[in-house]
Amino acid sequence: MPLNIAQLSKDMLAAAKPALQNFWTDAKPYAEKETKAFAQNLAMIEKLRLLGKISKEAAALHVEIQKNSFRTVLLTIEGLGILAVEDALNAAIGVIRTTVNKALGWALL
């Protein structure tokens, strides 16, 4: 069953929110955009995996690029520190790890 982008994004956003709570009003639109982009990237990786057109190494690189985007975008919010951003990112990934790894058939997250 293909990864559900909307559900992944929703789950990631809900998991990231507690770490961003003190800045949620400012962080929410950025977190929404980044979790959606992350979910879309994971769905693309899944599709490429099913077509045999991506290696584990290339998939891991795509995920690292997406993580860096998430960090960079959220760190532009005044007052939001690296620890809160890392906590949000780790929570967002943690909540979808099993679903994504199962869909791909190997550990990516």
Secondary structure, 3 states (H helix, E strand, C coil): CCCCHHHHHHHHHHHHHHHHHHHHHHHHHHHHHHHHHHHHHHHHHHHHHHCCCCCHHHHHHHHHHHHHHHHHHHCCCCCCCHHHHHHHHHHHHHHHHHHHHHHHCCCCC
